[in-house]
């Protein structure tokens, strides 16, 4: 009985700590599941990212197919990617900088790290 009570007290404590943290950063517990982020880059950039993630096998131990991943991102960002297969073909056919968006992501994170190192 003591273990059950102790576990209940620990749970209440942890929930309070999480709630306090969320309040500190401005997120209510009830809002976490309702949060929506808007994709503000191009659809082509998102498709490039989706194909890169699928190529690197980051979903379902590499078993997720491109259509499932694309549909997931469409749902999350409430965006219609249209014919993402065709867009991927256009990305593949780029003569210069085939991974333009991914290269930009890499440059941005390195720049951020360098700036933080200078502080």
Secondary structure by P-SEA (a helix, b strand, c coil): caaaaaaaaaaaaaaaaaaaaaaaacccccccccbbbbbcccaaaaaaaaaaaaaacccccccccaaaaaaaaaaaacccccaaaaaaaaaaacccccaaaaaaaaaaaaaaaaaaaac
